[in-house]
Amino acid sequence: MFSFLFSFFTIFEQYQEFFKEFLAGVEFFLSIRIEEENNILTYLQQMSTTMKYYMSKTLSDSFENVIEKVTVALKKEGFGVLTDIDIKDTLKKKLDVDFKPYRILGACNPHFAYQALQSEDKIGTMLPCNVIVQENHGQIEVSAVDPMASMQAVENEALADLAAQVRAKLEKVIASI
């Protein structure tokens, strides 16, 4: 029995340095992984707080002129306006409150909408792409939803590609007005 224990401790002593180095390597690897995960988590938190869910532009023009310009720019990029909600009028009628000029244009590009619906049948909950036109202190602001931000909640790679294409078209709309 004594010789067995002696052999065990002899082997242990020989490999003790190896095990120390091995454990140090494992500890180092784990610390890097934890640091990477913390960096990724920090990055995602920053993105969620800094990533805008819209793109916008401010113009010095009349409210109705800007509505017309936006409608024409949307059409040029293949979008039709399915809905035109006048928030100012609606709030006056429903709540008898005054509100600034504010319209929500529900823009739809049928080609992209069809592709999105084929990829994800519940995506209709996020359609159409809303574009708002509102008056702020004599300036007219046009804002469009960022489809990339909207699609973050949907785990479907095909939709991410579509959202990028729609985003590019909406960016052109905003830039052209």
N, C-alpha and C positions, 0 to 999 in steps of 0.2 A: 504494500500500500504506500509506503514511504517513497519508493522509487517512482510510482505513478505520480504522486504529488510533486516530487522533484522535477519530473519530466514536464509536467503541466506548467509549473512556474518558470522553468527554463524557456519553454516555448513562448510563454506569455511575455517574459522579459525581452526575448528576441524580437517579438512583433509589437511590443508596446509602443515604440517610436512610430511604427507604421500606423497603428490604430490612432495615435494622437494626431498624426498628419491627416489621416483619413477623416477623422471627426472634425478637425479644423477646416478641411475642405468642404465638408457637408455644411458646417456652420456658416462658412463664407458664402456658399451657394444659396443657402436659405436667406441670408441677410440681403443678398443681391435681389432675390426674388421678391422679398418683402418690400425692398426699396422700389423695385420696378412697379409692383402692384400699387404702392402708395403714390408713385409718380403718375401712373395711369389714372388712379382714382382722383387725384388732384386735378389732372388735365380735364377729365370728364366733368368734374364739378365746375371748373372754370368755364368750360364750353357751355354747360347748361345755364350758367348765369350770364354769360356774355354773348352767346349766339342769339342773334335776333331772329324772330320768327316771321319777320317781314322785311321787305326792301322798300325804300321810299325816296321821294323827291319832292322838294317844295318849289312852287312856281308863283310868279307874280302875274296873274291873269285873272279873268273873271271865272267864277265857279262854273257857269254853264259852258264856257269855252273849254275849260279843262275836262269837263265830262265828255265833250265832243272829241277832244284830242285823244283821250284815253280810249274811247270806244273805237275810233279809227285805228289807233296803234294796236289795240287788241285784235281787231279784224285782220290787220296786216300780218299778224303772227299766227293766224288761224283760229282765234278765239271768237266765239259769239257771246253776247251778253244775254244770259238766260233769265236773270232776275235783276231788277233795279229797285232797291229798297231805299226809300227816302226816309231816313231816320228822323229828321226834323219834323216832317209832316206827321209821321206815325206817332211820335211822342206827343205832338200837339193834340192829335185826335184822341189818343188813348188815355193820356195823363193830364192833358191841358197844361203842359209845361213848354217853355221856350227852350230851344236848343239850337246850336250853331248849324249851318248847312253841313249835312253829312249824308253821303249816299254810299250804299254798298252795292257794287256791281258783281253779280255772280257770273264769272267768266268761265267758259268751257271750250276746250279744244276737243272736238269729238274724236279725232284720231287717237289722242293720248288717253282720253277717258275710256274709250273702248278697250285699249290695250291694258289699262289699269284694272278695269272690271274683269277682264279675262284672267289676270294674274291673282286678283284678290276680290272676291265678290262682295265683301263688306266695305270696300274702299269708298263706296258711294257715300258713306257717312262723312267723308272728308271732301266731297265734291259739292259744288264747283269751286274753282279757285276764286277766292274773294279779293276784290280790289276795292279799296275805299278811297273816296275823295271827300276831304273835309276842309273847312275853312278855319284857320288859326291865326288870329291877330292880323287879318287882312291878307294873309298868304294862303295859298291853296296847296295842301299836302295830298299827294297821291301815294298810297301804300298798297303793296300787293303781298299776299301770303308767300312765304318761302316754302315751297313744296318739300325741300330737303328737311326742313325743321319739322314739318308735319309728318313726314314719313319715318321719323326716328322711332315712333311708337310701333311701327309695323315692321315685323321681321320678315322681309321678303326682298331678296336681292334684285329681282326683276323690277320691283317698284322703285328701288333706289336709283336704278338707271333711268327709268322714266321720269322720276322727280328731278333728276339733274337736267334732263332735256327740257322739261317744262320750266324749270327755274331759269335756264338760259333764255328761253323765249320771254318770260316775264321780265327779266332783266333788260332785254331789248326794248320791251314796251316802256318800262320806266325811263330808260335812257333816251328814248326817242321823243318823249313829250316835252 
